[in-house]
Amino acid sequence: MNVVIIGASGYSGAELASLVAKHPDFSLAGCYVSEQSLDKDKLLSELYPEHTGLLDTLLLPLTEKAFSVIEQQADYVCLCTDHKVSVELAPKFLALGKKVFDLSGGYRLAKTSDYDTYYGFEHPYAQWLEQAQYGLAEWYAQDIADAQLIAVAGCYPTAALNALKPLKEANLLTDDQVIINAVSGVTGAGRKANIATHFCEVSLAPYGLFTHRHTPEIAQYLDHPVLFTPHLGNFPRGILETIYLTLKPGTRSEDVEKAYQVLADEPLIRLKGSTIPTIKGVVKQPYVDIGWQQQGEQLIVVVAIDNLLKGAAGQALQCMNIVNQKPSYIGLKGVC
């Protein structure tokens, strides 16, 4: 399968390009950036010298002519672009008959009104919001396989949902709001220059209190109220979430352990039990590490992922594998 990546110069785009280039079943057919990008006509390996020899790929401008080239060359199109850009690009590639994997938040939410509230723009394609399939690989594989537009799950929601959906499905949660305290490395803020995310300026601090766009995403796919507070940390990559919740009266530790067995056979999920996951354990790895400890009806769940792999490029590759009718871990497990 030939894969084209739009927005390939960003952190997630470059990470995905490297995964595709090493994949046994996929071929990197083209890497594109916007016509206004300062990165156009450069080699991707110039921006990321660690990929010299692997990604000596020219970053082409996404012109009108480029759409004709992509129509002829691509089977899958991956959008590693800003949310509003993805919203406009996806229908164009879908009209060309391509499978589209959107790594932005442009098609993750069900209601257009949520885009007004959380993204700050009016979503013009309600019909595609209805048809888009959420790309959380371990939970929606069959639906992903049949979809034309896959909205790859967000990084924070990937961690939170894998940690919480087993408990929700086992009916162990009370109606109380789940509290999610999360911290991400600065690569989660993107590659664009911004003094607020400049590494030397970053000090551990919360942001997006009550208004972060991942709140409705987590609540929608968990079907449960959440209070989500993200933090930006002064480290390059990785996400750690500490989740506080109340279990139904009488819930035993054996019940929690049993609930998590729904993920026991997933090759990219590592259930740590009472061992607390760390960012160090997942950096540059495609895994979700989940640990938990219980005291009475209180449960604290700790989950760690790499925001650029399982939180973005790795999950996109899982979705592409699923659409290609292959095991989702191909090109990920043991090679990252």
CORTA-V892683 format. One line per field, one symbol per residue. ss: DSSP state (h for helix, s for strand, l for the rest). phi: phi as a letter, one per 30 degrees, with the letter a starting at -180 (. if undefined). psi: psi as a letter, one per 40 degrees, with the letter a starting at -180 (. if undefined). A space follows every 50 residues. Layout:
BEGIN
ss: ???
phi: ???
psi: ???
END
This chain:
BEGIN
ss: lsssssllllhhhhhhhhhhhhllllssssssslllllllllshhhhlhh hllllllssssllhhhhhhhhhhllsssslllhhhhhhhhhhhhhlllss sslllllllllhhhhhhhhllllllhhhhhhlssslllllhhhhhhllss ssllhhhhhhhhhhhhhhhlllsllllssssssslhhhhlllllhhhlhh hlllsssllllllhhhhhhhhhlllsssssssllllllssssssssslll llhhhhhhhhhhhlllllsssssllllllllllllllssssssssllsss ssssslllhhhhhhhhhhhhhhhlllllllllllll
phi: .cccccidddddddddeddddcddccbdclbbbdddddddicdddddbdd cejcbdcddcddcdddddddedccccccccbeedddeddeddddddiddc ccddcdbdcdcddddddccibdddbeddddddcdccedcbedddeccccc ceeddededddddcdeddddicddddddcccbbbdddddjcddaedcded cdbeadaidibddddddddddchadbccbdbcccbdbjbbbcccacddei dcddddedddddcdcddcccdciddddbdedbeibccccbbabbbiccbc ccbbbdddcddadddddeddedddhbeddeibdibd
psi: hhhhhhfeeidddddddddddehdeihheihiiideheeieiideddgee ehddffhhhiigiddddddddddidhhhhfiidddddddddddddeeihh hheaedfdidhdddddddefihhegddddddhhhghdedfdddddeidhh ghiidddddddddddddddefeiaeihhhhhihiiedeeiehhhddehde ehihiiifheeieeddddddedfihihhhiihigidiihhhhhhihiihe hidddddddeededehdehhhebehhiiddeehfieihhhiiiihbehhh hhihihddcdecdddddddddddefihdehedhee.
END
